[in-house]
């Protein structure tokens, strides 16, 4: 299976491409914004596609034509304004979904936010509410897309070394989780078709990643 990793130059994306390339079952294609980001992925033997999420859907669809699955790990980042939140976390996600449909790719995994419910939008601090709202509507778009989707809701992301152990479920207690472990959760979800049509929250825990994902 060939997997397009959207937002590959982000920290989760880099871990994921590395894991895919080190394994035997999958092949990664890294979608990056700038050509100067390519060397990291080329050193891993991964193909790259230079596409900015703010380009049109056709540009993203062209990068999607030769893959079997799409993983959306992109994000505007904490230092950008509401405009980038809308253009990347919402519109970029929607365009990636539509690009997958255009290219005939059915499998789509979304990295969302821990809680994207309507209640979470209302309860969020004013500075964080636009991000939660963007993720809420991106998730809704994916649910209604007809794609074979999985939506992963990670807890507070850290740069700690992954432990290989998580707690995953429809509802879990809010906690931290290393980005490296989320990349492993994505990998396990790609390899497990029982995650299709499901969404779940993930935090650091005591169960091996594959065991936790198998129990979803």
PyMOL commands that place a pseudoatom at each C-alpha (Angstrom):
pseudoatom trace, name=CA, resn=UNK, resi=1, chain=A, elem=C, hetatm=0, pos=[0.000, 0.000, 0.000]
pseudoatom trace, name=CA, resn=UNK, resi=2, chain=A, elem=C, hetatm=0, pos=[1.331, 3.436, -0.965]
pseudoatom trace, name=CA, resn=UNK, resi=3, chain=A, elem=C, hetatm=0, pos=[0.434, 6.202, 1.476]
pseudoatom trace, name=CA, resn=UNK, resi=4, chain=A, elem=C, hetatm=0, pos=[0.393, 9.943, 0.814]
pseudoatom trace, name=CA, resn=UNK, resi=5, chain=A, elem=C, hetatm=0, pos=[1.346, 11.733, 4.034]
pseudoatom trace, name=CA, resn=UNK, resi=6, chain=A, elem=C, hetatm=0, pos=[-0.064, 15.264, 3.898]
pseudoatom trace, name=CA, resn=UNK, resi=7, chain=A, elem=C, hetatm=0, pos=[1.919, 17.530, 6.201]
pseudoatom trace, name=CA, resn=UNK, resi=8, chain=A, elem=C, hetatm=0, pos=[4.864, 15.146, 6.083]
pseudoatom trace, name=CA, resn=UNK, resi=9, chain=A, elem=C, hetatm=0, pos=[7.352, 17.780, 7.246]
pseudoatom trace, name=CA, resn=UNK, resi=10, chain=A, elem=C, hetatm=0, pos=[5.538, 18.135, 10.570]
pseudoatom trace, name=CA, resn=UNK, resi=11, chain=A, elem=C, hetatm=0, pos=[6.758, 16.156, 13.544]
pseudoatom trace, name=CA, resn=UNK, resi=12, chain=A, elem=C, hetatm=0, pos=[4.091, 13.443, 13.365]
pseudoatom trace, name=CA, resn=UNK, resi=13, chain=A, elem=C, hetatm=0, pos=[4.529, 13.266, 9.602]
pseudoatom trace, name=CA, resn=UNK, resi=14, chain=A, elem=C, hetatm=0, pos=[8.281, 12.771, 9.812]
pseudoatom trace, name=CA, resn=UNK, resi=15, chain=A, elem=C, hetatm=0, pos=[7.895, 9.967, 12.356]
pseudoatom trace, name=CA, resn=UNK, resi=16, chain=A, elem=C, hetatm=0, pos=[5.226, 8.318, 10.211]
pseudoatom trace, name=CA, resn=UNK, resi=17, chain=A, elem=C, hetatm=0, pos=[7.238, 8.416, 6.983]
pseudoatom trace, name=CA, resn=UNK, resi=18, chain=A, elem=C, hetatm=0, pos=[10.231, 7.005, 8.851]
pseudoatom trace, name=CA, resn=UNK, resi=19, chain=A, elem=C, hetatm=0, pos=[8.189, 4.136, 10.301]
pseudoatom trace, name=CA, resn=UNK, resi=20, chain=A, elem=C, hetatm=0, pos=[6.611, 3.331, 6.939]
pseudoatom trace, name=CA, resn=UNK, resi=21, chain=A, elem=C, hetatm=0, pos=[9.930, 3.294, 5.131]
pseudoatom trace, name=CA, resn=UNK, resi=22, chain=A, elem=C, hetatm=0, pos=[11.531, 1.065, 7.762]
pseudoatom trace, name=CA, resn=UNK, resi=23, chain=A, elem=C, hetatm=0, pos=[8.722, -1.508, 7.468]
pseudoatom trace, name=CA, resn=UNK, resi=24, chain=A, elem=C, hetatm=0, pos=[7.910, -4.008, 4.759]
pseudoatom trace, name=CA, resn=UNK, resi=25, chain=A, elem=C, hetatm=0, pos=[4.194, -3.574, 4.072]
pseudoatom trace, name=CA, resn=UNK, resi=26, chain=A, elem=C, hetatm=0, pos=[3.775, 0.096, 3.150]
pseudoatom trace, name=CA, resn=UNK, resi=27, chain=A, elem=C, hetatm=0, pos=[5.428, 2.780, 1.025]
pseudoatom trace, name=CA, resn=UNK, resi=28, chain=A, elem=C, hetatm=0, pos=[5.343, 6.489, 1.836]
pseudoatom trace, name=CA, resn=UNK, resi=29, chain=A, elem=C, hetatm=0, pos=[4.925, 9.483, -0.430]
pseudoatom trace, name=CA, resn=UNK, resi=30, chain=A, elem=C, hetatm=0, pos=[5.652, 12.707, 1.449]
pseudoatom trace, name=CA, resn=UNK, resi=31, chain=A, elem=C, hetatm=0, pos=[3.611, 15.770, 0.504]
pseudoatom trace, name=CA, resn=UNK, resi=32, chain=A, elem=C, hetatm=0, pos=[5.663, 18.823, 1.458]
pseudoatom trace, name=CA, resn=UNK, resi=33, chain=A, elem=C, hetatm=0, pos=[5.241, 22.544, 0.953]
pseudoatom trace, name=CA, resn=UNK, resi=34, chain=A, elem=C, hetatm=0, pos=[8.789, 23.430, -0.115]
pseudoatom trace, name=CA, resn=UNK, resi=35, chain=A, elem=C, hetatm=0, pos=[11.356, 21.582, -2.218]
pseudoatom trace, name=CA, resn=UNK, resi=36, chain=A, elem=C, hetatm=0, pos=[14.059, 22.345, 0.354]
pseudoatom trace, name=CA, resn=UNK, resi=37, chain=A, elem=C, hetatm=0, pos=[12.259, 19.984, 2.765]
pseudoatom trace, name=CA, resn=UNK, resi=38, chain=A, elem=C, hetatm=0, pos=[12.760, 17.005, 0.443]
pseudoatom trace, name=CA, resn=UNK, resi=39, chain=A, elem=C, hetatm=0, pos=[16.207, 15.779, 1.520]
pseudoatom trace, name=CA, resn=UNK, resi=40, chain=A, elem=C, hetatm=0, pos=[14.986, 14.254, 4.805]
pseudoatom trace, name=CA, resn=UNK, resi=41, chain=A, elem=C, hetatm=0, pos=[12.501, 12.070, 2.952]
pseudoatom trace, name=CA, resn=UNK, resi=42, chain=A, elem=C, hetatm=0, pos=[14.772, 11.255, 0.020]
pseudoatom trace, name=CA, resn=UNK, resi=43, chain=A, elem=C, hetatm=0, pos=[17.354, 9.954, 2.501]
pseudoatom trace, name=CA, resn=UNK, resi=44, chain=A, elem=C, hetatm=0, pos=[14.661, 7.534, 3.712]
pseudoatom trace, name=CA, resn=UNK, resi=45, chain=A, elem=C, hetatm=0, pos=[13.958, 6.428, 0.147]
pseudoatom trace, name=CA, resn=UNK, resi=46, chain=A, elem=C, hetatm=0, pos=[10.537, 8.084, 0.134]
pseudoatom trace, name=CA, resn=UNK, resi=47, chain=A, elem=C, hetatm=0, pos=[9.017, 9.823, -2.870]
pseudoatom trace, name=CA, resn=UNK, resi=48, chain=A, elem=C, hetatm=0, pos=[8.059, 13.470, -2.415]
pseudoatom trace, name=CA, resn=UNK, resi=49, chain=A, elem=C, hetatm=0, pos=[5.412, 15.743, -3.894]
pseudoatom trace, name=CA, resn=UNK, resi=50, chain=A, elem=C, hetatm=0, pos=[5.769, 19.505, -3.504]
pseudoatom trace, name=CA, resn=UNK, resi=51, chain=A, elem=C, hetatm=0, pos=[2.263, 20.887, -3.014]
pseudoatom trace, name=CA, resn=UNK, resi=52, chain=A, elem=C, hetatm=0, pos=[1.028, 23.727, -0.809]
pseudoatom trace, name=CA, resn=UNK, resi=53, chain=A, elem=C, hetatm=0, pos=[-2.324, 23.012, 0.862]
pseudoatom trace, name=CA, resn=UNK, resi=54, chain=A, elem=C, hetatm=0, pos=[-3.408, 26.507, -0.101]
pseudoatom trace, name=CA, resn=UNK, resi=55, chain=A, elem=C, hetatm=0, pos=[-3.211, 25.527, -3.776]
pseudoatom trace, name=CA, resn=UNK, resi=56, chain=A, elem=C, hetatm=0, pos=[-6.345, 24.261, -5.483]
pseudoatom trace, name=CA, resn=UNK, resi=57, chain=A, elem=C, hetatm=0, pos=[-7.814, 20.789, -5.148]
pseudoatom trace, name=CA, resn=UNK, resi=58, chain=A, elem=C, hetatm=0, pos=[-6.488, 19.702, -8.545]
pseudoatom trace, name=CA, resn=UNK, resi=59, chain=A, elem=C, hetatm=0, pos=[-2.887, 20.221, -7.410]
pseudoatom trace, name=CA, resn=UNK, resi=60, chain=A, elem=C, hetatm=0, pos=[-3.476, 18.006, -4.380]
pseudoatom trace, name=CA, resn=UNK, resi=61, chain=A, elem=C, hetatm=0, pos=[-5.350, 15.447, -6.482]
pseudoatom trace, name=CA, resn=UNK, resi=62, chain=A, elem=C, hetatm=0, pos=[-2.376, 15.179, -8.841]
pseudoatom trace, name=CA, resn=UNK, resi=63, chain=A, elem=C, hetatm=0, pos=[-0.172, 14.164, -5.895]
pseudoatom trace, name=CA, resn=UNK, resi=64, chain=A, elem=C, hetatm=0, pos=[-2.829, 11.643, -4.862]
pseudoatom trace, name=CA, resn=UNK, resi=65, chain=A, elem=C, hetatm=0, pos=[-3.272, 9.860, -8.194]
pseudoatom trace, name=CA, resn=UNK, resi=66, chain=A, elem=C, hetatm=0, pos=[-0.806, 7.017, -7.593]
pseudoatom trace, name=CA, resn=UNK, resi=67, chain=A, elem=C, hetatm=0, pos=[-1.490, 6.224, -3.911]
pseudoatom trace, name=CA, resn=UNK, resi=68, chain=A, elem=C, hetatm=0, pos=[-3.805, 3.866, -2.043]
pseudoatom trace, name=CA, resn=UNK, resi=69, chain=A, elem=C, hetatm=0, pos=[-4.361, 5.897, 1.126]
pseudoatom trace, name=CA, resn=UNK, resi=70, chain=A, elem=C, hetatm=0, pos=[-4.081, 9.463, 2.408]
pseudoatom trace, name=CA, resn=UNK, resi=71, chain=A, elem=C, hetatm=0, pos=[-3.072, 10.501, 5.918]
pseudoatom trace, name=CA, resn=UNK, resi=72, chain=A, elem=C, hetatm=0, pos=[-3.760, 14.124, 6.845]
pseudoatom trace, name=CA, resn=UNK, resi=73, chain=A, elem=C, hetatm=0, pos=[-1.302, 15.256, 9.525]
pseudoatom trace, name=CA, resn=UNK, resi=74, chain=A, elem=C, hetatm=0, pos=[-1.037, 18.907, 8.490]
pseudoatom trace, name=CA, resn=UNK, resi=75, chain=A, elem=C, hetatm=0, pos=[-1.685, 21.801, 10.828]
pseudoatom trace, name=CA, resn=UNK, resi=76, chain=A, elem=C, hetatm=0, pos=[-1.293, 25.558, 10.774]
pseudoatom trace, name=CA, resn=UNK, resi=77, chain=A, elem=C, hetatm=0, pos=[0.720, 25.579, 14.012]
pseudoatom trace, name=CA, resn=UNK, resi=78, chain=A, elem=C, hetatm=0, pos=[0.274, 27.485, 17.218]
pseudoatom trace, name=CA, resn=UNK, resi=79, chain=A, elem=C, hetatm=0, pos=[2.012, 30.676, 16.065]
pseudoatom trace, name=CA, resn=UNK, resi=80, chain=A, elem=C, hetatm=0, pos=[-0.293, 31.464, 13.149]
pseudoatom trace, name=CA, resn=UNK, resi=81, chain=A, elem=C, hetatm=0, pos=[-3.510, 33.459, 13.114]
pseudoatom trace, name=CA, resn=UNK, resi=82, chain=A, elem=C, hetatm=0, pos=[-7.130, 32.489, 12.537]
pseudoatom trace, name=CA, resn=UNK, resi=83, chain=A, elem=C, hetatm=0, pos=[-6.700, 32.946, 8.788]
pseudoatom trace, name=CA, resn=UNK, resi=84, chain=A, elem=C, hetatm=0, pos=[-4.152, 30.116, 8.535]
pseudoatom trace, name=CA, resn=UNK, resi=85, chain=A, elem=C, hetatm=0, pos=[-6.266, 27.955, 10.837]
pseudoatom trace, name=CA, resn=UNK, resi=86, chain=A, elem=C, hetatm=0, pos=[-9.135, 28.234, 8.368]
pseudoatom trace, name=CA, resn=UNK, resi=87, chain=A, elem=C, hetatm=0, pos=[-6.967, 27.826, 5.266]
pseudoatom trace, name=CA, resn=UNK, resi=88, chain=A, elem=C, hetatm=0, pos=[-4.993, 24.790, 6.485]
pseudoatom trace, name=CA, resn=UNK, resi=89, chain=A, elem=C, hetatm=0, pos=[-6.878, 22.981, 9.239]
pseudoatom trace, name=CA, resn=UNK, resi=90, chain=A, elem=C, hetatm=0, pos=[-10.286, 23.373, 7.593]
pseudoatom trace, name=CA, resn=UNK, resi=91, chain=A, elem=C, hetatm=0, pos=[-10.010, 24.251, 3.908]
pseudoatom trace, name=CA, resn=UNK, resi=92, chain=A, elem=C, hetatm=0, pos=[-6.784, 22.282, 3.436]
pseudoatom trace, name=CA, resn=UNK, resi=93, chain=A, elem=C, hetatm=0, pos=[-8.359, 19.223, 5.017]
pseudoatom trace, name=CA, resn=UNK, resi=94, chain=A, elem=C, hetatm=0, pos=[-11.492, 19.530, 2.888]
pseudoatom trace, name=CA, resn=UNK, resi=95, chain=A, elem=C, hetatm=0, pos=[-9.425, 19.896, -0.283]
pseudoatom trace, name=CA, resn=UNK, resi=96, chain=A, elem=C, hetatm=0, pos=[-7.375, 16.826, 0.638]
pseudoatom trace, name=CA, resn=UNK, resi=97, chain=A, elem=C, hetatm=0, pos=[-10.596, 14.855, 1.136]
pseudoatom trace, name=CA, resn=UNK, resi=98, chain=A, elem=C, hetatm=0, pos=[-11.990, 16.027, -2.183]
pseudoatom trace, name=CA, resn=UNK, resi=99, chain=A, elem=C, hetatm=0, pos=[-8.662, 15.332, -3.890]
pseudoatom trace, name=CA, resn=UNK, resi=100, chain=A, elem=C, hetatm=0, pos=[-8.771, 11.742, -2.620]
pseudoatom trace, name=CA, resn=UNK, resi=101, chain=A, elem=C, hetatm=0, pos=[-12.270, 11.357, -4.057]
pseudoatom trace, name=CA, resn=UNK, resi=102, chain=A, elem=C, hetatm=0, pos=[-11.164, 12.846, -7.384]
pseudoatom trace, name=CA, resn=UNK, resi=103, chain=A, elem=C, hetatm=0, pos=[-8.204, 10.452, -7.551]
pseudoatom trace, name=CA, resn=UNK, resi=104, chain=A, elem=C, hetatm=0, pos=[-10.335, 7.464, -6.591]
pseudoatom trace, name=CA, resn=UNK, resi=105, chain=A, elem=C, hetatm=0, pos=[-8.520, 6.880, -3.291]
pseudoatom trace, name=CA, resn=UNK, resi=106, chain=A, elem=C, hetatm=0, pos=[-10.881, 5.448, -0.668]
pseudoatom trace, name=CA, resn=UNK, resi=107, chain=A, elem=C, hetatm=0, pos=[-8.731, 5.187, 2.475]
pseudoatom trace, name=CA, resn=UNK, resi=108, chain=A, elem=C, hetatm=0, pos=[-8.294, 8.404, 4.462]
pseudoatom trace, name=CA, resn=UNK, resi=109, chain=A, elem=C, hetatm=0, pos=[-6.944, 8.915, 7.975]
pseudoatom trace, name=CA, resn=UNK, resi=110, chain=A, elem=C, hetatm=0, pos=[-7.390, 12.263, 9.703]
pseudoatom trace, name=CA, resn=UNK, resi=111, chain=A, elem=C, hetatm=0, pos=[-5.379, 13.526, 12.657]
pseudoatom trace, name=CA, resn=UNK, resi=112, chain=A, elem=C, hetatm=0, pos=[-7.851, 15.741, 14.443]
pseudoatom trace, name=CA, resn=UNK, resi=113, chain=A, elem=C, hetatm=0, pos=[-7.970, 17.408, 17.859]
pseudoatom trace, name=CA, resn=UNK, resi=114, chain=A, elem=C, hetatm=0, pos=[-8.765, 15.599, 21.117]
pseudoatom trace, name=CA, resn=UNK, resi=115, chain=A, elem=C, hetatm=0, pos=[-12.377, 16.809, 21.309]
pseudoatom trace, name=CA, resn=UNK, resi=116, chain=A, elem=C, hetatm=0, pos=[-14.050, 18.408, 18.299]
pseudoatom trace, name=CA, resn=UNK, resi=117, chain=A, elem=C, hetatm=0, pos=[-17.632, 18.230, 19.546]
pseudoatom trace, name=CA, resn=UNK, resi=118, chain=A, elem=C, hetatm=0, pos=[-19.965, 21.217, 19.420]
pseudoatom trace, name=CA, resn=UNK, resi=119, chain=A, elem=C, hetatm=0, pos=[-19.653, 21.404, 23.218]
pseudoatom trace, name=CA, resn=UNK, resi=120, chain=A, elem=C, hetatm=0, pos=[-15.852, 21.593, 22.947]
pseudoatom trace, name=CA, resn=UNK, resi=121, chain=A, elem=C, hetatm=0, pos=[-16.133, 24.610, 20.638]
pseudoatom trace, name=CA, resn=UNK, resi=122, chain=A, elem=C, hetatm=0, pos=[-18.392, 26.415, 23.091]
pseudoatom trace, name=CA, resn=UNK, resi=123, chain=A, elem=C, hetatm=0, pos=[-16.165, 25.596, 26.063]
pseudoatom trace, name=CA, resn=UNK, resi=124, chain=A, elem=C, hetatm=0, pos=[-12.831, 26.426, 24.421]
pseudoatom trace, name=CA, resn=UNK, resi=125, chain=A, elem=C, hetatm=0, pos=[-10.892, 29.578, 25.248]
pseudoatom trace, name=CA, resn=UNK, resi=126, chain=A, elem=C, hetatm=0, pos=[-11.458, 32.311, 22.667]
pseudoatom trace, name=CA, resn=UNK, resi=127, chain=A, elem=C, hetatm=0, pos=[-7.945, 31.897, 21.271]
pseudoatom trace, name=CA, resn=UNK, resi=128, chain=A, elem=C, hetatm=0, pos=[-8.405, 28.138, 20.805]
pseudoatom trace, name=CA, resn=UNK, resi=129, chain=A, elem=C, hetatm=0, pos=[-12.046, 28.007, 19.670]
pseudoatom trace, name=CA, resn=UNK, resi=130, chain=A, elem=C, hetatm=0, pos=[-11.312, 28.747, 15.965]
pseudoatom trace, name=CA, resn=UNK, resi=131, chain=A, elem=C, hetatm=0, pos=[-8.961, 25.751, 15.824]
pseudoatom trace, name=CA, resn=UNK, resi=132, chain=A, elem=C, hetatm=0, pos=[-11.518, 23.440, 17.448]
pseudoatom trace, name=CA, resn=UNK, resi=133, chain=A, elem=C, hetatm=0, pos=[-14.227, 24.744, 15.094]
pseudoatom trace, name=CA, resn=UNK, resi=134, chain=A, elem=C, hetatm=0, pos=[-11.989, 24.165, 12.056]
pseudoatom trace, name=CA, resn=UNK, resi=135, chain=A, elem=C, hetatm=0, pos=[-11.304, 20.587, 13.160]
pseudoatom trace, name=CA, resn=UNK, resi=136, chain=A, elem=C, hetatm=0, pos=[-14.999, 20.039, 13.944]
pseudoatom trace, name=CA, resn=UNK, resi=137, chain=A, elem=C, hetatm=0, pos=[-16.106, 20.906, 10.421]
pseudoatom trace, name=CA, resn=UNK, resi=138, chain=A, elem=C, hetatm=0, pos=[-13.194, 19.075, 8.757]
pseudoatom trace, name=CA, resn=UNK, resi=139, chain=A, elem=C, hetatm=0, pos=[-14.180, 15.950, 10.684]
pseudoatom trace, name=CA, resn=UNK, resi=140, chain=A, elem=C, hetatm=0, pos=[-17.813, 16.419, 9.663]
pseudoatom trace, name=CA, resn=UNK, resi=141, chain=A, elem=C, hetatm=0, pos=[-16.809, 16.746, 6.018]
pseudoatom trace, name=CA, resn=UNK, resi=142, chain=A, elem=C, hetatm=0, pos=[-14.821, 13.519, 6.203]
pseudoatom trace, name=CA, resn=UNK, resi=143, chain=A, elem=C, hetatm=0, pos=[-17.655, 11.613, 7.894]
pseudoatom trace, name=CA, resn=UNK, resi=144, chain=A, elem=C, hetatm=0, pos=[-19.959, 12.568, 5.036]
pseudoatom trace, name=CA, resn=UNK, resi=145, chain=A, elem=C, hetatm=0, pos=[-17.432, 11.992, 2.249]
pseudoatom trace, name=CA, resn=UNK, resi=146, chain=A, elem=C, hetatm=0, pos=[-18.123, 8.326, 1.544]
pseudoatom trace, name=CA, resn=UNK, resi=147, chain=A, elem=C, hetatm=0, pos=[-14.431, 7.533, 2.055]
pseudoatom trace, name=CA, resn=UNK, resi=148, chain=A, elem=C, hetatm=0, pos=[-13.095, 4.695, 4.206]
pseudoatom trace, name=CA, resn=UNK, resi=149, chain=A, elem=C, hetatm=0, pos=[-12.118, 7.058, 6.986]
pseudoatom trace, name=CA, resn=UNK, resi=150, chain=A, elem=C, hetatm=0, pos=[-10.533, 6.858, 10.406]
pseudoatom trace, name=CA, resn=UNK, resi=151, chain=A, elem=C, hetatm=0, pos=[-10.398, 9.939, 12.633]
pseudoatom trace, name=CA, resn=UNK, resi=152, chain=A, elem=C, hetatm=0, pos=[-7.752, 9.958, 15.354]
pseudoatom trace, name=CA, resn=UNK, resi=153, chain=A, elem=C, hetatm=0, pos=[-8.179, 12.395, 18.255]
pseudoatom trace, name=CA, resn=UNK, resi=154, chain=A, elem=C, hetatm=0, pos=[-4.820, 12.707, 20.069]
pseudoatom trace, name=CA, resn=UNK, resi=155, chain=A, elem=C, hetatm=0, pos=[-4.368, 14.157, 23.540]
pseudoatom trace, name=CA, resn=UNK, resi=156, chain=A, elem=C, hetatm=0, pos=[-1.911, 16.942, 24.300]
pseudoatom trace, name=CA, resn=UNK, resi=157, chain=A, elem=C, hetatm=0, pos=[0.982, 16.286, 21.932]
pseudoatom trace, name=CA, resn=UNK, resi=158, chain=A, elem=C, hetatm=0, pos=[4.529, 16.225, 23.283]
pseudoatom trace, name=CA, resn=UNK, resi=159, chain=A, elem=C, hetatm=0, pos=[7.975, 15.706, 21.797]
pseudoatom trace, name=CA, resn=UNK, resi=160, chain=A, elem=C, hetatm=0, pos=[8.852, 13.033, 24.362]
pseudoatom trace, name=CA, resn=UNK, resi=161, chain=A, elem=C, hetatm=0, pos=[10.234, 9.773, 23.034]
pseudoatom trace, name=CA, resn=UNK, resi=162, chain=A, elem=C, hetatm=0, pos=[7.439, 7.348, 22.268]
pseudoatom trace, name=CA, resn=UNK, resi=163, chain=A, elem=C, hetatm=0, pos=[6.775, 4.511, 24.678]
pseudoatom trace, name=CA, resn=UNK, resi=164, chain=A, elem=C, hetatm=0, pos=[4.873, 2.285, 22.245]
pseudoatom trace, name=CA, resn=UNK, resi=165, chain=A, elem=C, hetatm=0, pos=[2.014, 2.205, 24.739]
pseudoatom trace, name=CA, resn=UNK, resi=166, chain=A, elem=C, hetatm=0, pos=[-1.245, 4.162, 24.639]
pseudoatom trace, name=CA, resn=UNK, resi=167, chain=A, elem=C, hetatm=0, pos=[-4.789, 4.284, 25.899]
pseudoatom trace, name=CA, resn=UNK, resi=168, chain=A, elem=C, hetatm=0, pos=[-7.344, 4.503, 23.079]
pseudoatom trace, name=CA, resn=UNK, resi=169, chain=A, elem=C, hetatm=0, pos=[-11.123, 4.548, 23.010]
pseudoatom trace, name=CA, resn=UNK, resi=170, chain=A, elem=C, hetatm=0, pos=[-14.194, 6.490, 21.934]
pseudoatom trace, name=CA, resn=UNK, resi=171, chain=A, elem=C, hetatm=0, pos=[-13.812, 8.487, 25.163]
pseudoatom trace, name=CA, resn=UNK, resi=172, chain=A, elem=C, hetatm=0, pos=[-10.699, 8.471, 27.331]
pseudoatom trace, name=CA, resn=UNK, resi=173, chain=A, elem=C, hetatm=0, pos=[-9.463, 10.787, 30.055]
pseudoatom trace, name=CA, resn=UNK, resi=174, chain=A, elem=C, hetatm=0, pos=[-7.581, 13.770, 28.654]
pseudoatom trace, name=CA, resn=UNK, resi=175, chain=A, elem=C, hetatm=0, pos=[-3.804, 13.392, 28.963]
pseudoatom trace, name=CA, resn=UNK, resi=176, chain=A, elem=C, hetatm=0, pos=[-0.541, 13.814, 27.065]
pseudoatom trace, name=CA, resn=UNK, resi=177, chain=A, elem=C, hetatm=0, pos=[0.775, 11.609, 24.265]
pseudoatom trace, name=CA, resn=UNK, resi=178, chain=A, elem=C, hetatm=0, pos=[4.097, 11.683, 22.387]
pseudoatom trace, name=CA, resn=UNK, resi=179, chain=A, elem=C, hetatm=0, pos=[3.890, 12.536, 18.689]
pseudoatom trace, name=CA, resn=UNK, resi=180, chain=A, elem=C, hetatm=0, pos=[5.994, 9.455, 17.969]
pseudoatom trace, name=CA, resn=UNK, resi=181, chain=A, elem=C, hetatm=0, pos=[3.294, 7.252, 19.507]
pseudoatom trace, name=CA, resn=UNK, resi=182, chain=A, elem=C, hetatm=0, pos=[0.596, 8.937, 17.418]
pseudoatom trace, name=CA, resn=UNK, resi=183, chain=A, elem=C, hetatm=0, pos=[2.625, 8.099, 14.308]
pseudoatom trace, name=CA, resn=UNK, resi=184, chain=A, elem=C, hetatm=0, pos=[2.615, 4.471, 15.451]
pseudoatom trace, name=CA, resn=UNK, resi=185, chain=A, elem=C, hetatm=0, pos=[-1.150, 4.656, 15.999]
pseudoatom trace, name=CA, resn=UNK, resi=186, chain=A, elem=C, hetatm=0, pos=[-1.571, 5.884, 12.413]
pseudoatom trace, name=CA, resn=UNK, resi=187, chain=A, elem=C, hetatm=0, pos=[0.579, 3.033, 11.149]
pseudoatom trace, name=CA, resn=UNK, resi=188, chain=A, elem=C, hetatm=0, pos=[-1.441, 0.473, 13.120]
pseudoatom trace, name=CA, resn=UNK, resi=189, chain=A, elem=C, hetatm=0, pos=[-4.681, 1.991, 11.781]
pseudoatom trace, name=CA, resn=UNK, resi=190, chain=A, elem=C, hetatm=0, pos=[-3.455, 1.768, 8.189]
pseudoatom trace, name=CA, resn=UNK, resi=191, chain=A, elem=C, hetatm=0, pos=[-2.717, -1.914, 8.731]
pseudoatom trace, name=CA, resn=UNK, resi=192, chain=A, elem=C, hetatm=0, pos=[-6.046, -2.662, 10.423]
pseudoatom trace, name=CA, resn=UNK, resi=193, chain=A, elem=C, hetatm=0, pos=[-9.205, -2.361, 8.323]
pseudoatom trace, name=CA, resn=UNK, resi=194, chain=A, elem=C, hetatm=0, pos=[-11.396, -2.671, 11.424]
pseudoatom trace, name=CA, resn=UNK, resi=195, chain=A, elem=C, hetatm=0, pos=[-10.587, 1.003, 12.102]
pseudoatom trace, name=CA, resn=UNK, resi=196, chain=A, elem=C, hetatm=0, pos=[-12.475, 2.043, 8.961]
pseudoatom trace, name=CA, resn=UNK, resi=197, chain=A, elem=C, hetatm=0, pos=[-15.502, 4.160, 9.778]
pseudoatom trace, name=CA, resn=UNK, resi=198, chain=A, elem=C, hetatm=0, pos=[-14.321, 4.735, 13.348]
pseudoatom trace, name=CA, resn=UNK, resi=199, chain=A, elem=C, hetatm=0, pos=[-12.881, 7.570, 15.395]
pseudoatom trace, name=CA, resn=UNK, resi=200, chain=A, elem=C, hetatm=0, pos=[-11.195, 7.446, 18.762]
pseudoatom trace, name=CA, resn=UNK, resi=201, chain=A, elem=C, hetatm=0, pos=[-9.212, 9.415, 21.298]
pseudoatom trace, name=CA, resn=UNK, resi=202, chain=A, elem=C, hetatm=0, pos=[-5.611, 8.463, 22.123]
pseudoatom trace, name=CA, resn=UNK, resi=203, chain=A, elem=C, hetatm=0, pos=[-3.412, 9.365, 25.090]
pseudoatom trace, name=CA, resn=UNK, resi=204, chain=A, elem=C, hetatm=0, pos=[-0.347, 7.841, 26.694]
pseudoatom trace, name=CA, resn=UNK, resi=205, chain=A, elem=C, hetatm=0, pos=[-1.169, 4.571, 28.434]
pseudoatom trace, name=CA, resn=UNK, resi=206, chain=A, elem=C, hetatm=0, pos=[-0.222, 1.012, 29.260]
pseudoatom trace, name=CA, resn=UNK, resi=207, chain=A, elem=C, hetatm=0, pos=[-1.368, -1.015, 26.248]
pseudoatom trace, name=CA, resn=UNK, resi=208, chain=A, elem=C, hetatm=0, pos=[0.828, -1.785, 23.254]
pseudoatom trace, name=CA, resn=UNK, resi=209, chain=A, elem=C, hetatm=0, pos=[-0.244, 0.323, 20.280]
pseudoatom trace, name=CA, resn=UNK, resi=210, chain=A, elem=C, hetatm=0, pos=[-1.385, -2.581, 18.100]
pseudoatom trace, name=CA, resn=UNK, resi=211, chain=A, elem=C, hetatm=0, pos=[-3.294, -4.147, 20.983]
pseudoatom trace, name=CA, resn=UNK, resi=212, chain=A, elem=C, hetatm=0, pos=[-5.003, -0.840, 21.762]
pseudoatom trace, name=CA, resn=UNK, resi=213, chain=A, elem=C, hetatm=0, pos=[-5.979, -0.286, 18.123]
pseudoatom trace, name=CA, resn=UNK, resi=214, chain=A, elem=C, hetatm=0, pos=[-7.202, -3.875, 17.733]
pseudoatom trace, name=CA, resn=UNK, resi=215, chain=A, elem=C, hetatm=0, pos=[-9.600, -3.247, 20.626]
pseudoatom trace, name=CA, resn=UNK, resi=216, chain=A, elem=C, hetatm=0, pos=[-11.238, -0.163, 19.055]
for i in range(1, 216): cmd.bond("trace and resi %d" % i, "trace and resi %d" % (i + 1))
show_as sticks, trace
zoom trace
